[in-house]
């Protein structure tokens, strides 16, 4: 989303075990246009594959998982590093999500898990391999 590689494709080498999650926008593969809307903001995290839940592993690529980065509590972007390498933290109100287990809520106030986006590695780049598996952001009702 920002930094030295802003606007460039993400490679698997860009996402390292133990490092904070990356906030990224997807890129249209045909036009190479970055889709930079708030609703398309994603969080990428690499987790040791041995630490991925069996239901999460098939949707990851080399231990890299992708989720909607919009917190399901109040809609803040999730960007915080938790001391547990499987977790991501929402800095607004402290919700913690287990990215190694389908983005489930480990600590609230959020009550709904993050929507996961399946990914694969193609030609050395991280590529979307399907659709988000649930709603993004906070509940609307």
PyMOL commands that set and color helices and strands:
alter all, ss='L'
color gray80, all
select helices_A, chain A and resi 12-14+38-40+49-51+54-57
alter helices_A, ss='H'
color red, helices_A
select strands_A, chain A and resi 22-24+42-46+64-68+80-81+87-89+96-98+104-107+116-122+125-132
alter strands_A, ss='S'
color yellow, strands_A
deselect
rebuild
show_as cartoon
